[in-house]
Amino acid sequence: MNVDNPPAAPAAKPKKVVSANPADRYSNAGNTPEPWDECARLEYGADRSFAWSVREQVIATPPEGRERVEEKLLNALASSGRTDAGLAFICQMLAMVASAKSVPALAPLLRADKTAYSARYTLERIAGPEADTAFRDALGALTGTAKAGLIGSIGVRGDTAATSALTALKDASAEPAIVREAATRALERLSHSKA
């Protein structure tokens, strides 16, 4: 080692300047999408990080916050650009917090083969006569497998007010076998629930 020329001291690291304005930290981040809106536009097989964020919030919501969460989910359900995957996800989340307030938004979805399953999933879990009425009213709108599923939901809910409609379907020769069989099973279930 050369004593006449000692090694140079390491250069001082520049100090990180911390802004007094917390908003400056995010100024380069751009606009962050709203997870509640993004979950309505989910695609199967695509990034689900927004959906996981919403799911965590729904699960963590205490009973007194469910009405607020239900409102956010209903807004997402009504958003433009909603995808099939988004609809299915929103209905799954609504099933955890939905009240009779959700029935008017879900009832029209019962009437289309493509959306009936997701709507049924949520409506089966909503207590009260509003959901039962929505199921009964949709009976005439569906055919085949979707109608059989709807009949199964009526049986699960134990809606005895649907007995005459189910009896008519069970005996209707114009209905496919899957519908007549579903009506028979639902009627059996209803008879056991009365006993």
DARA-V533997 format. One line per field, one symbol per residue. ss: DSSP state (~ for helix, > for strand, _ for the rest). phi: phi as a letter, one per 20 degrees, with the letter a starting at -180 (. if undefined). burial: + if it has 16 or more other ideal C-beta (glycine too) atoms within 10 Angstrom, else -. A space follows every 10 residues. Layout:
ss: ???
phi: ???
burial: ???
This chain:
ss: __________ __________ _~~~~~____ ____~~~~~~ ~_______~~ ~~~~~~~~~~ __~~~~~~~~ ~~~~~~~___ ___~~~~~~~ ~~~~~~~__~ ~~~~~~~~~~ ~_~~~~~~~~ ~~~_____~~ ~~~~~~~~~~ ~__~~~~~~~ ~~~~~~~__~ ~~~~~~~~~~ ______~~~~ ~~~~~~~~~~ ~~~~_
phi: .effcfffff ffffffedff effffdfefm eeffgfffff dgcfnegdff ffffgffffe ffgfdffffg fffffffeff nfefffffff ffffgecfcg fegffegfff ecgfdffffg gffgeefoff fgfffffegf edclffffff fffffgfmef fegfffffff eeffffgfff ffffffffff fffff
burial: ---------- ---------- ---------- ----++++++ ++-----+-+ +--++--+-- +-------++ -+++-++-+- -+--+++-++ ++++++++-- -++-+++-++ +---++++++ +++-++---+ ++-+++-++- -+---+++++ +++++-+-+- -+--++--++ ----+---++ -++++++-++ -----
